[in-house]
Amino acid sequence: MMYKSVSLKYWLGFLMLGIGLLSCDKANNTLPKMLIEDFKNPPKAYKPMPFWHINGELTTNGIRQQMKDAKELGGFSGISVLPLAPKKNGRPGTTPKFLSPEYLQRFQDVLDTAEELDMEVILYDDNDFPSGMAGGQLGELYPEHTMKRLDNVESTVQGPAVLKEKLPDGELLAAVAMNPKTLERLDLSEYIKYNTINWQVPGDEWKVMYFVLVKDSYHKAYPVVDYLDTIAVRKLMELTYEVHQENFGSYFGNTIKKVFFDDVGFWKHPRTWTGRFNQKFKELNGYDPEPYYPALWYDIGPETESVRHAFFKTRAELLAEGFPKLVGEWAKANGLKDTGHPPGNYDPTPIDMNADIFKFYRHMAMPLTDAIIGYQFGQNGHKLISSAADYYDRPVVSTEIYGAYKEKSFDSLMLYRSAMDLFSRGVNFVVPHGLWYNPEQVYISPLVSPYSEKLAPALPEYSNFVGRACTLLQGGKRVSEIGVFYPFEELAGWYRFEDPANPRQGFFISPETNYMEISGMLTNDIRQDFTFIHPEFFLDDKYVVDAGTLQLKNKENEQTYKALILTGCNVISVKTLEKLKVYYDQGGLVISTGQLPYKSSEMGADEQVKTLIKQIFGVDANAPLDGNPHIHQNNTSGKAIHLADANEAELSKALAMGPTPDVAFSPNPALSSDFGKFNYIHKIKEGRHIYFFSNSSDEAIQTEVTLKGDFKLFEANPHTGNITPIKNSKKVSIENQSYTKASLNLPPVGAVFWISNEDLK
């Protein structure tokens, strides 16, 4: 095992204790026998279940042999069967053709083999990605239900004049004239009859814009469904989900327990729109959107940010209540758990990729983060998915991992680096990317397979490592004492279509937006765990302000935040600030990291935002500051700290003005490079505190850990399955609170669990 060659010497001190597995004879000094046994030999449900790209001609014997090798040589407990469409460059797809009678026979072979080998099959819902093509059938049978986009067909007219012309092709959603100098806008709908406009243009120059809905192009082999339209999605599901139910429904809930969908969103289609958009907009926002469509492309004056927020909030609701909801309902009705992801779920902005990453997972049983492209790509965004799962009280957070990593640089250590980084960010179920039916024609590297010469020897122990980690990390509640506001209003208020300064999808954000940097700073540098809070969800009854804390009231995954961070932004909701002020007034700690907001996501309420900011932080939102922290306090011990320069040192000092953290490191390790991270996650499960410490770097970590509480601690090694008592712990008192201290020694690319035997019930 590659791991041993790197780190064996660091574990010898623990293994030489020679006590092996613990029994449960002495109740106060041991862990339950079942926990010890499951950790040593993790149940199959917790082991990795990779994508199996079936790129070639399926045969009964080929299926059986490859599944047998996946289990016996790879240690995998299941597979996700991923059919592939043929590529234009001649790369083979799946034969027989997806959903043909012959294909369904081969899928039956997969299920028969899975039953024989006691493996699980994850039902992948389409032919390649993104989901929503039905192997080409949707475009053939229901072309009216494929994806649509919003176009702005515009021209400049100099008045006074008469404008008489045919409307452009497509469904007209709005027709607006805007004066570029004054920003005055005129709704032209009353001048349109029989697909022709006849308008007496007043003096001055006018930009005439027709906003039309047209059929979109596609970026894969086949057209994709209109994800925002429930009628369209139901038609798609008849062609895919229902076909699988009719043929294989008897396997649901046993051999097939999960269904997977892929890249549902706006990748390469940032202007995805739908026919009932205006109706939904009116329902949500209470006014007609037609005169405001120019805001999607242009600055229309003081209303610009609030209008854009209304538009993109509407699109987020349509997507959330479209494909993901219908699939989630179908899965639940059929005894399955649904998992999957939109594109760019880790990117700085969701607006042109997935609409709103929190709302996307509203109806999903197992939110999933797509950890692809390369090691650490999008790393600061993965907490968005686990934070959404926290809010929805979902016990399992999955990941599709390793896809598109470079084959040459991918080794057995990379299996561990990526996995442990994600475990520390809330993931607890792993779908590696992956196996290939024809390993000689892998076109999305790397090959994570028993047929990979360099990875095959490491796979069985890697699978056990994943299984042990997921055994302990699934379920329970995550201890997080810091809430960080997800700046959705800022992201939506800033974004506009076809901006020439837009670098790429998922990355068009204002210069003031720094929530991703704060995410990395807290996780990788300051090392205090946190949870993202959606500002709209913050208004729910689930978030309760109580004596200087904010409590997330869930059935299982409860959290109590003792510090709230408002990251840099220009736009925020008045209602969000009003509740934040209640928290501050009751003694809460609020920290701003950069630009304070001065515009409202509600139309015409900018002055209220400025007033509330002054009341909370004691400064004007746009007042020039000298760069030093500004501290504003009230008579209930509430503190509002404005950090104009949100660096690690200043943020650490600001957090130190709050309570002592539940996990602290002395010294706080400083790594010499950014390749690899030292992280942790703290959960409470079945009355026991579980701490996971991970070191994905090439450096050894030695530090003292201080934990809030008086514990008897055990060390559980996910690399070996051994559990031993920690003998060097000591009890201390800090501010009349009991703490436990112990030394932590982590080798390069190594991880460990600490488990308490304390029963909190």
C-alpha positions in Angstrom: 0.0 0.0 0.0 1.4 3.4 -1.0 0.2 5.0 2.2 2.4 2.7 4.3 5.5 3.5 2.3 5.0 7.2 3.2 3.8 7.1 6.7 4.4 3.8 8.4 7.1 5.2 10.8 4.7 7.8 12.1 2.1 5.1 13.1 4.5 2.7 14.8 4.4 4.5 18.1 0.6 3.9 18.2 0.7 0.4 16.9 3.4 -0.6 19.4 1.0 0.0 22.2 0.0 -3.6 21.3 -3.5 -3.5 22.6 -5.2 -4.1 19.3 -9.0 -4.0 19.2 -10.8 -3.1 22.4 -13.4 -5.2 24.1 -16.4 -3.8 25.7 -16.0 -5.4 29.2 -15.3 -2.1 31.0 -18.1 0.3 30.2 -16.3 3.5 31.1 -13.1 2.8 29.2 -14.2 1.2 25.9 -16.3 1.8 22.9 -19.2 -0.4 21.8 -18.3 -3.7 20.2 -20.4 -3.0 17.1 -18.6 0.4 16.5 -15.2 -1.3 16.8 -16.2 -4.2 14.4 -17.7 -1.9 11.8 -14.7 0.3 11.8 -12.3 -2.6 11.4 -14.5 -4.1 8.6 -16.7 -1.4 7.3 -20.2 -2.4 6.0 -20.5 -2.4 2.2 -23.0 0.6 2.3 -20.1 2.9 3.3 -17.5 1.8 0.7 -17.0 3.6 -2.6 -19.3 2.9 -5.5 -17.6 4.2 -8.7 -18.9 5.2 -12.0 -18.6 2.4 -14.5 -18.3 4.0 -18.0 -19.6 1.3 -20.3 -17.7 2.4 -23.4 -18.0 -0.6 -25.7 -20.1 -3.6 -26.5 -21.6 -5.2 -23.4 -21.6 -8.9 -23.0 -23.0 -11.1 -20.2 -19.5 -12.5 -19.5 -17.8 -9.2 -19.7 -20.2 -7.6 -17.3 -19.8 -10.4 -14.8 -16.0 -10.5 -15.0 -15.6 -6.7 -14.6 -18.1 -6.5 -11.7 -16.3 -9.4 -10.0 -13.0 -7.7 -10.4 -14.4 -4.4 -9.1 -15.4 -6.1 -5.9 -12.6 -8.6 -5.3 -9.7 -6.6 -6.7 -10.9 -3.0 -6.1 -12.8 -3.5 -2.9 -15.8 -1.6 -4.3 -19.1 -2.5 -2.9 -21.2 -1.2 -5.8 -21.2 0.5 -9.2 -23.0 3.3 -11.0 -23.6 2.1 -14.5 -22.9 5.1 -16.8 -24.0 4.5 -20.4 -22.2 6.6 -23.0 -23.3 8.3 -26.2 -21.0 7.8 -29.3 -18.7 10.7 -30.0 -18.4 12.6 -33.2 -14.7 11.9 -33.3 -15.4 8.2 -33.5 -15.0 7.3 -29.8 -17.3 4.4 -29.0 -20.4 4.8 -26.9 -22.4 2.0 -25.3 -23.6 -0.9 -27.4 -26.4 -2.0 -27.3 -28.0 1.4 -27.7 -29.3 2.9 -24.5 -32.8 1.8 -23.5 -33.1 -0.6 -26.4 -34.5 -4.1 -25.6 -31.0 -5.5 -25.9 -29.6 -2.8 -23.6 -32.2 -3.6 -21.0 -31.2 -7.3 -21.2 -27.6 -6.4 -20.5 -28.7 -4.2 -17.6 -30.5 -7.2 -16.3 -27.2 -9.0 -16.4 -25.7 -6.3 -14.3 -28.5 -6.8 -11.7 -28.2 -10.5 -11.7 -24.4 -10.2 -11.2 -24.9 -7.7 -8.4 -27.2 -10.1 -6.6 -24.8 -12.9 -7.0 -21.9 -10.8 -5.7 -23.9 -8.9 -3.0 -23.1 -5.6 -4.7 -25.2 -2.5 -5.1 -26.1 -0.8 -8.4 -26.6 2.9 -8.5 -29.1 3.8 -11.3 -27.5 6.5 -13.6 -30.5 8.1 -15.3 -29.3 8.9 -18.9 -26.9 8.2 -21.7 -23.8 10.3 -20.8 -24.1 13.7 -19.2 -25.9 16.0 -18.7 -29.0 14.2 -17.6 -32.1 15.0 -19.6 -31.5 13.6 -23.1 -33.1 10.1 -22.7 -30.5 8.9 -25.1 -31.8 11.2 -27.9 -35.4 10.1 -27.5 -36.5 13.4 -26.0 -35.4 15.5 -28.9 -36.9 13.0 -31.4 -40.3 12.6 -29.7 -40.8 15.8 -27.8 -38.7 18.6 -29.5 -41.1 21.2 -28.0 -39.9 20.2 -24.5 -36.2 20.7 -25.0 -34.1 23.5 -23.5 -34.9 27.1 -24.3 -32.8 30.3 -24.0 -33.5 34.0 -23.7 -32.2 36.2 -26.6 -32.1 40.0 -26.7 -32.6 41.1 -30.3 -31.9 44.8 -30.2 -31.3 47.8 -32.5 -30.8 51.5 -32.1 -33.5 53.9 -33.4 -33.2 57.7 -33.7 -36.4 59.5 -33.1 -38.6 61.1 -34.0 -39.5 58.3 -36.4 -41.9 55.5 -37.1 -40.7 52.0 -36.3 -42.6 49.3 -38.2 -41.1 45.9 -38.4 -41.7 42.2 -38.0 -40.8 40.7 -34.6 -37.9 38.3 -34.5 -38.4 34.6 -34.4 -39.3 33.0 -31.1 -41.8 33.5 -28.3 -41.9 37.2 -27.3 -41.6 37.6 -23.5 -41.0 41.4 -23.5 -40.5 44.4 -25.8 -38.9 47.4 -24.3 -37.3 50.6 -25.5 -34.7 52.3 -23.3 -33.1 55.7 -23.6 -29.3 55.1 -23.1 -28.8 58.6 -21.7 -31.7 58.9 -19.3 -32.4 55.2 -18.8 -36.1 55.9 -19.3 -37.8 52.7 -20.4 -41.0 52.2 -22.3 -43.0 49.0 -22.6 -43.8 48.5 -26.3 -46.2 45.6 -25.9 -49.3 47.8 -26.7 -47.8 48.7 -30.1 -47.6 45.0 -31.2 -50.2 43.3 -33.3 -50.1 40.3 -35.6 -46.4 39.8 -34.9 -45.5 43.4 -36.1 -44.6 46.5 -34.1 -45.9 49.9 -35.2 -44.5 52.6 -32.8 -44.2 56.3 -33.1 -40.6 56.8 -31.8 -40.3 60.0 -29.7 -37.3 62.3 -30.1 -33.8 61.2 -29.0 -32.0 57.9 -29.4 -33.7 54.7 -28.2 -32.4 51.1 -27.8 -35.2 48.8 -29.0 -35.0 45.3 -27.4 -37.1 42.2 -28.1 -36.6 39.5 -25.5 -37.5 36.2 -27.2 -37.5 32.6 -26.1 -35.9 30.3 -28.7 -35.0 26.7 -28.8 -31.4 26.3 -27.6 -28.5 24.5 -29.2 -26.9 21.6 -27.4 -23.4 20.7 -26.3 -23.6 16.9 -26.3 -24.9 14.3 -28.7 -28.6 15.2 -28.1 -30.9 18.0 -27.1 -31.5 18.4 -23.3 -34.8 18.8 -21.6 -36.2 22.1 -20.3 -35.2 21.6 -16.7 -37.4 24.5 -15.6 -40.6 23.2 -17.0 -42.3 20.4 -15.0 -44.4 19.3 -18.0 -41.2 18.8 -20.0 -39.4 17.0 -17.2 -42.4 14.6 -16.7 -42.2 13.7 -20.4 -38.5 13.0 -20.0 -39.1 10.8 -16.9 -41.6 8.7 -18.9 -38.8 7.8 -21.3 -36.1 7.1 -18.7 -37.2 6.7 -15.0 -40.4 5.0 -15.8 -38.8 2.6 -18.2 -36.4 1.5 -15.5 -39.2 1.2 -13.0 -41.3 -0.9 -15.3 -38.4 -3.3 -16.1 -36.4 -3.3 -12.8 -38.8 -2.0 -10.1 -38.5 -5.3 -8.1 -34.8 -4.4 -7.5 -35.6 -1.0 -6.1 -34.8 -0.6 -2.4 -32.5 -3.7 -2.4 -30.0 -4.1 -5.3 -30.8 -0.6 -6.5 -31.0 1.9 -3.6 -29.8 5.1 -5.3 -30.5 7.1 -8.4 -27.9 9.5 -9.9 -28.4 12.5 -12.2 -25.6 14.6 -13.6 -24.9 18.2 -14.5 -28.5 19.5 -14.4 -28.3 23.2 -14.9 -26.9 25.8 -17.3 -23.5 24.6 -18.4 -22.7 26.2 -21.8 -26.3 27.6 -21.6 -26.1 30.6 -19.3 -29.3 32.2 -20.7 -31.4 29.1 -20.1 -35.1 30.3 -19.8 -38.6 28.9 -20.0 -42.0 29.8 -21.3 -43.8 30.3 -18.0 -41.1 32.6 -16.6 -43.1 35.8 -16.5 -46.0 34.1 -14.7 -43.7 32.7 -12.0 -41.9 36.1 -11.6 -45.2 37.8 -10.9 -46.2 35.1 -8.3 -42.9 35.5 -6.4 -42.2 39.2 -6.7 -45.6 40.8 -7.1 -45.0 42.9 -10.2 -44.8 42.5 -14.0 -41.2 41.7 -15.1 -41.6 42.8 -18.8 -40.5 46.5 -18.4 -37.5 45.3 -16.4 -36.0 42.8 -18.8 -33.2 45.2 -20.0 -31.7 44.9 -16.5 -30.5 41.4 -17.5 -28.1 43.1 -20.0 -27.8 46.7 -18.9 -27.7 49.1 -15.9 -31.2 50.5 -15.7 -30.6 52.8 -12.8 -31.0 52.5 -9.0 -33.4 49.5 -9.4 -30.8 47.4 -11.3 -29.6 45.2 -8.5 -33.0 44.5 -6.9 -34.5 43.7 -10.3 -31.7 41.3 -11.2 -32.1 39.7 -7.9 -35.8 39.2 -8.5 -35.1 37.7 -12.0 -32.4 35.2 -10.8 -34.3 34.3 -7.7 -37.2 33.4 -9.9 -35.0 31.2 -12.1 -33.6 29.5 -9.0 -37.1 28.6 -7.9 -38.1 27.3 -11.3 -35.0 25.0 -11.4 -35.4 23.8 -7.8 -39.1 23.0 -8.4 -38.4 21.5 -11.8 -36.1 18.6 -12.5 -34.6 18.0 -9.0 -37.9 18.1 -7.3 -39.7 15.7 -9.7 -36.7 13.3 -9.5 -36.6 13.5 -5.8 -40.4 12.8 -5.5 -40.1 9.8 -7.9 -37.1 8.4 -6.0 -38.9 8.7 -2.6 -42.1 7.1 -4.0 -39.9 4.2 -5.3 -38.0 3.6 -2.1 -34.8 5.1 -3.5 -32.4 7.9 -2.5 -31.6 10.4 -5.2 -28.2 12.0 -5.5 -26.5 14.2 -8.2 -25.4 17.7 -8.9 -25.6 20.7 -11.1 -22.6 22.1 -13.0 -20.3 24.5 -11.1 -21.6 23.7 -7.7 -18.2 24.8 -6.3 -17.9 27.9 -8.4 -17.9 31.5 -7.0 -21.3 32.3 -8.5 -24.3 29.9 -9.2 -26.2 32.4 -11.3 -25.2 31.2 -14.7 -24.5 27.6 -13.7 -27.1 26.3 -11.3 -29.2 29.3 -10.3 -28.9 28.9 -6.5 -26.8 26.0 -5.1 -28.8 25.9 -1.8 -32.2 25.8 -3.5 -31.1 23.2 -6.0 -30.8 20.6 -3.2 -34.1 21.4 -1.6 -35.7 18.1 -2.6 -32.6 15.8 -2.8 -32.0 13.0 -0.3 -28.2 13.0 -0.8 -26.7 16.4 -1.9 -23.6 15.8 -3.9 -20.5 17.9 -4.7 -18.7 17.4 -8.0 -15.0 17.3 -7.1 -13.4 17.2 -10.5 -11.0 19.0 -12.9 -8.0 18.7 -10.7 -6.8 18.4 -7.1 -8.1 21.2 -4.9 -10.0 22.8 -7.8 -13.1 24.6 -6.4 -12.0 23.5 -2.9 -13.4 26.5 -1.1 -16.8 25.9 -2.6 -17.4 22.4 -1.4 -18.7 23.6 1.9 -21.7 25.1 0.1 -23.1 21.6 -0.6 -22.5 20.3 3.0 -24.0 23.5 4.4 -27.1 23.0 2.3 -27.3 19.5 3.6 -26.9 20.8 7.1 -29.8 23.2 6.6 -32.1 20.5 5.1 -31.0 18.0 7.8 -29.7 15.4 5.3 -27.4 12.8 6.9 -25.5 11.9 3.7 -23.4 14.1 1.5 -21.9 12.4 -1.5 -19.2 13.3 -3.9 -18.3 12.5 -7.5 -14.6 12.6 -7.3 -11.4 12.4 -9.4 -13.0 13.0 -12.9 -10.7 14.9 -15.3 -7.6 14.7 -13.0 -4.5 14.3 -15.1 -3.6 10.7 -15.5 0.1 11.3 -15.4 0.0 13.1 -12.0 -2.6 10.9 -10.4 -1.1 8.3 -8.1 -2.4 6.2 -5.1 -1.7 9.1 -2.7 -4.0 11.3 -4.7 -6.9 8.9 -3.9 -6.4 9.8 -0.2 -5.6 13.5 -0.6 -8.8 14.3 -2.3 -11.0 12.0 -0.2 -9.8 13.2 3.1 -10.0 16.9 2.1 -13.7 16.3 1.2 -14.4 14.3 4.4 -13.2 17.3 6.4 -15.7 19.5 4.4 -18.7 17.3 5.2 -18.7 14.6 2.6 -19.5 11.0 3.7 -20.2 9.0 0.6 -17.9 8.5 -2.4 -18.5 7.9 -6.1 -15.1 7.7 -7.7 -14.7 8.6 -11.4 -14.0 5.8 -12.3 -14.1 2.4 -14.0 -14.2 2.0 -17.8 -15.5 -1.1 -19.6 -12.8 -0.7 -22.2 -9.8 0.6 -20.1 -7.8 1.1 -23.3 -10.1 3.9 -24.4 -10.4 6.2 -21.4 -11.3 9.7 -22.5 -11.9 11.2 -19.1 -8.9 10.4 -16.9 -7.9 8.9 -14.5 -8.6 5.2 -14.6 -9.5 4.3 -11.0 -9.8 0.6 -11.6 -8.3 -2.8 -10.9 -7.1 -2.6 -14.5 -4.8 0.4 -13.7 -1.4 -1.0 -13.1 -0.3 1.9 -10.8 -3.5 2.1 -8.8 -4.7 -1.5 -8.5 -2.5 -2.5 -5.6 -3.8 0.4 -3.5 -7.5 0.1 -4.2 -8.6 -2.5 -1.6 -7.1 -0.6 1.3 -8.3 2.7 -0.2 -11.9 1.3 -0.3 -11.6 0.2 3.4 -10.3 3.7 4.3 -13.3 5.3 2.6 -15.6 2.8 4.2 -14.3 3.4 7.7 -14.4 7.2 7.3 -18.0 7.1 6.0 -19.1 4.7 8.7 -18.2 7.3 11.3 -19.1 10.5 9.4 -22.6 9.6 8.1 -25.4 11.0 10.2 -25.2 12.8 13.5 -24.8 16.6 13.8 -21.8 18.7 12.8 -20.4 21.1 15.4 -20.0 24.5 13.8 -20.0 27.7 15.8 -19.5 30.1 13.0 -22.1 31.0 10.4 -21.0 32.7 7.1 -23.6 34.4 5.0 -23.8 33.1 1.4 -24.0 36.4 -0.5 -26.8 35.4 -3.0 -28.3 38.9 -3.3 -24.8 40.2 -4.2 -24.2 37.5 -6.7 -27.6 37.9 -8.4 -27.5 41.7 -8.2 -24.1 41.9 -9.9 -24.6 39.4 -12.7 -25.7 40.3 -16.2 -25.8 38.4 -19.5 -23.0 38.7 -22.0 -20.9 41.1 -20.1 -17.5 41.4 -22.0 -15.7 41.3 -18.6 -17.2 37.9 -17.7 -14.1 35.6 -17.6 -16.0 32.2 -17.7 -19.2 30.7 -16.5 -19.3 30.5 -12.7 -16.7 33.2 -12.1 -18.4 36.5 -12.8 -18.5 38.2 -9.4 -18.1 41.8 -8.1 -14.7 42.9 -6.9 -16.1 43.1 -3.4 -17.2 39.5 -3.3 -14.8 37.5 -1.1 -16.9 34.7 0.6 -14.8 32.0 -1.1 -11.6 33.5 0.3 -13.1 33.6 3.7 -14.1 30.0 3.3 -10.5 29.0 2.6 -9.2 31.3 5.4 -11.4 29.7 8.0 -10.9 26.1 6.9 -7.3 26.0 5.8 -5.6 28.8 7.8 -7.5 29.8 11.0 -8.9 26.2 11.2 -12.3 27.0 12.7 -15.1 25.1 11.1 -18.1 27.1 9.8 -21.4 26.7 7.9 -22.7 28.8 5.1 -26.1 30.4 5.8 -28.4 31.4 2.9 -29.7 34.9 3.7 -33.2 34.0 2.6 -33.2 30.8 4.7 -31.9 32.9 7.6 -35.3 34.4 7.9 -36.9 31.0 8.5 -38.2 29.8 11.9 -35.5 27.2 11.8 -33.0 29.9 12.7 -33.6 31.1 16.2 -31.8 34.0 17.9 -31.2 33.1 21.5 -29.1 35.1 24.0 -26.3 36.0 21.7 -26.4 32.8 19.7 -28.1 31.7 16.5 -29.5 28.2 16.6 -30.3 26.0 13.6 -33.2 23.9 14.8 -33.2 20.6 13.1 -34.4 17.2 14.2 -30.8 15.7 14.1 -28.3 18.1 12.7 -28.7 21.0 15.2 -26.1 23.8 15.2 -25.4 26.8 17.4 -23.5 29.7 16.0 -21.6 32.0 18.3 -20.3 34.3 15.5 -21.8 35.4 12.2 -19.7 36.7 9.3 -21.0 39.0 6.7 -18.6 38.8 3.8 -17.9 41.6 1.3 -20.9 42.7 -0.7 -22.8 45.7 -2.0 -26.3 44.2 -1.9 -28.3 42.6 0.9 -31.9 42.1 2.0 -33.4 44.5 4.5 -35.1 41.6 6.2 -31.8 39.8 6.6 -30.2 42.8 8.2 -33.2 43.3 10.5 -32.8 39.8 11.9 -29.0 40.2 12.1 -29.6 43.4 14.2 -31.8 41.3 16.5 -28.9 38.9 17.0 -26.5 41.8 17.6 -28.9 43.5 20.0 -29.2 40.3 22.0 -25.4 40.0 22.5 -24.2 38.3 19.3 -20.8 38.7 17.7 -21.0 39.9 14.0 -17.9 40.3 11.8 -17.9 41.9 8.4 -15.0 41.1 6.1 -14.7 43.8 3.5 -17.3 46.0 1.8 -20.4 46.7 3.8 -23.6 46.6 1.8 -25.4 49.8 0.9 -28.0 48.6 -1.6 -31.1 46.5 -1.0 -32.3 43.5 -2.8 -35.8 44.8 -2.2 -36.8 47.6 -4.6 -36.5 51.1 -3.2 -35.1 50.2 0.2 -31.4 51.3 -0.1 -31.7 53.8 2.7 -33.0 51.2 5.1 -29.9 49.1 4.4 -27.6 52.1 5.1 -29.5 52.8 8.3 -29.3 49.2 9.6 -25.6 49.0 8.7 -24.9 52.1 10.8 -27.0 50.8 13.7 -25.1 47.4 13.7 -21.5 48.4 12.8 -21.5 52.0 13.9 -20.0 53.2 10.5 -21.4 54.3 7.2 -21.3 51.6 4.6 -19.3 53.7 2.1 -17.3 55.7 4.6 -13.5 55.6 3.9 -11.7 53.7 6.7 -8.0 53.6 7.5 -7.9 49.8 7.2 -7.9 49.2 11.0 -10.7 47.1 12.5 -13.7 49.1 13.8 -15.4 47.6 16.8 -19.0 48.6 17.8 -20.5 47.3 21.0 -23.8 47.6 22.8 -24.9 47.3 26.4 -25.8 43.6 26.0 -22.2 42.5 25.1 -23.0 42.5 21.4 -20.0 43.2 19.2 -20.0 44.2 15.5 -16.5 44.2 14.1 -15.8 45.7 10.6 -12.7 44.5 9.0 -11.9 46.6 5.9 -8.9 44.4 5.3 -10.1 40.9 5.8 -6.8 39.1 6.3 -6.1 36.0 8.4 -4.6 37.8 11.3 -7.4 40.3 11.7 -10.1 37.7 11.3 -8.4 35.5 13.9 -8.3 38.4 16.3 -12.0 39.2 15.7 -13.1 35.6 16.3 -11.0 35.6 19.5 -13.3 38.2 20.9 -16.0 35.5 21.0 -16.1 32.3 23.0 -13.2 29.8 23.1 -13.6 27.5 20.0 -14.7 23.9 20.4 -11.5 22.7 18.6 -8.2 24.6 18.8 -4.6 23.8 17.8 -1.4 24.9 19.5 0.6 25.7 17.6 -1.7 26.2 14.6 0.3 24.3 12.0 1.7 26.3 9.1 2.3 24.4 5.9 5.1 25.4 3.6 3.0 25.0 0.4 -0.6 25.0 -0.7 -0.4 21.5 -2.0 -2.5 19.6 0.5 -4.2 20.9 3.6 -4.5 20.2 7.4 -8.3 20.2 8.3 -10.7 18.8 10.7 -14.4 18.1 11.2 -16.3 17.6 14.5 -19.5 15.6 14.7 -21.7 14.3 17.5 -23.2 10.9 16.8 -25.2 8.7 19.1 -23.9 10.6 22.1 -20.3 10.4 21.1 -18.0 13.2 19.9 -16.2 12.2 16.7 -13.3 14.3 15.5 -11.7 13.7 12.1 -8.2 15.2 11.5 -6.8 15.0 8.0 -3.4 16.0 6.6 -3.3 15.8 2.8 0.1 17.5 2.6 3.5 16.0 2.2 4.5 17.4 5.6 4.2 15.8 9.1 1.8 17.6 11.5 2.6 17.8 15.2 0.4 19.9 17.5 -1.7 19.9 20.7 -5.4 19.9 20.3 -7.8 21.4 22.8 -11.3 20.1 22.8 -14.3 21.6 24.6 -15.5 18.9 27.1 -14.1 16.4 29.5 -13.5 13.2 27.5 -12.0 9.8 27.6 -10.6 9.7 24.0 -9.9 6.8 21.6 -7.9 7.1 18.4 -9.3 5.3 15.4 -7.0 4.9 12.4 -9.0 4.7 9.1 -5.9 3.5 7.3 -5.6 0.3 9.5 -8.9 -0.1 11.2 -7.2 -0.2 14.7 -8.7 1.7 17.7 -6.5 2.5 20.7 -7.0 4.7 23.8 -5.3 8.0 23.8 -3.2 8.0 27.0 -1.6 11.5 26.8 -4.8 13.5 27.3 -5.2 15.9 30.1 -8.1 18.0 31.5 -8.0 21.8 31.8 -10.4 24.5 32.7 -10.8 27.6 30.6 -13.3 30.3 31.6 -15.0 27.8 33.9 -15.5 25.3 31.1 -13.8 21.9 31.0 -11.5 21.1 28.1 -9.5 18.1 27.1 -6.0 18.4 25.6 -4.0 15.8 23.7 -1.1 15.6 21.3 -1.9 15.0 17.6 0.8 13.5 15.3 -0.2 13.1 11.7 2.0 11.7 8.9 2.0 13.1 5.4 -1.2 12.1 3.6 -2.6 10.7 6.8 -5.8 11.0 8.8 -7.1 9.9 12.1 -10.3 9.9 14.2 -10.6 10.8 17.8 -13.8 9.4 19.5 -15.1 10.1 22.9 -16.8 7.6 25.2 -19.0 10.3 26.7 -22.7 9.6 26.6 -24.5 13.0 26.4 -28.0 11.6 26.8 
